[in-house]
Amino acid sequence: MAKRKSAPRTPSGQLSRSASALAHAERVSFEEGPTQTVLKARRRQVMPITADYIQRDAKPVTKQQAASMKLDQRGSVLGNLCADGAITPQELAAGLDYCERYNAYASANGLPKPTPSGPAYGAIRGGMNRPERIKATIAATAAHKADQDILRRCSAGVMPAMRKACVVDELAPTYQIKEGLAALVRSGR
């Protein structure tokens, strides 16, 4: 039988959910944490398959391994490119900012999301009155137009590649992504 956690309990015997009870709860180490599943999968994608593959995969990922392999960045196309050295951290930041501006423009103009998202329980929707919505829409449209003007000056295929890599998070030709991100960085976006 499993050992019972030593923490404050309600009169019914369940673990208490109060702030003081949560502060009393036991901490889990990095090697036993819930992120290990993701970190192990990312390590599997990065490290080559060798004879000790099964023994290595059974061990948890340490903080040093996660930092040296840049496993925290490897969750997206742009993150993989940055971790592999194909783009700089400034270009990664420019790509993430471009994605935020594109999503703000799409949301303000009623465009559908490029990728489906799960429900956000407890999220507050709305909250802006009409003049604030109009100002936000104008600002998002102006920012998107400035981004599109910058990307139009690049070679053919850069705009769709940027949307594919930054917004939809799918693979696109690396040289086109690099050219678009470099143009955004040069323009100060």
Stockholm file with secondary structure:
# STOCKHOLM 1.0

chainA/1-189         MAKRKSAPRTPSGQLSRSASALAHAERVSFEEGPTQTVLKARRRQVMPITADYIQRDAKPVTKQQAASMKLDQRGSVLGNLCADGAITPQELAAGLDYCERYNAYASANGLPKPTPSGPAYGAIRGGMNRPERIKATIAATAAHKADQDILRRCSAGVMPAMRKACVVDELAPTYQIKEGLAALVRSGR
#=GR chainA/1-189 SS CCCCCCSCBCTTSSBCCSHHHHHHSCCCCGGGSTTHHHHHHHHHHHSCCCTTHHHHHHSCCCHHHHHHTTTTTTTSHHHHHHHHTSSCHHHHHHHHHHHHHHHHHHHHTTCCCSSCCCCCTTCCCCCCCHHHHHHHHHHHHHHHHHHHHHHHTSCTTHHHHHIIIIISCCCCCHHHHHHHHHHHHHTTC
#=GC SS_cons         CCCCCCSCBCTTSSBCCSHHHHHHSCCCCGGGSTTHHHHHHHHHHHSCCCTTHHHHHHSCCCHHHHHHTTTTTTTSHHHHHHHHTSSCHHHHHHHHHHHHHHHHHHHHTTCCCSSCCCCCTTCCCCCCCHHHHHHHHHHHHHHHHHHHHHHHTSCTTHHHHHIIIIISCCCCCHHHHHHHHHHHHHTTC
//
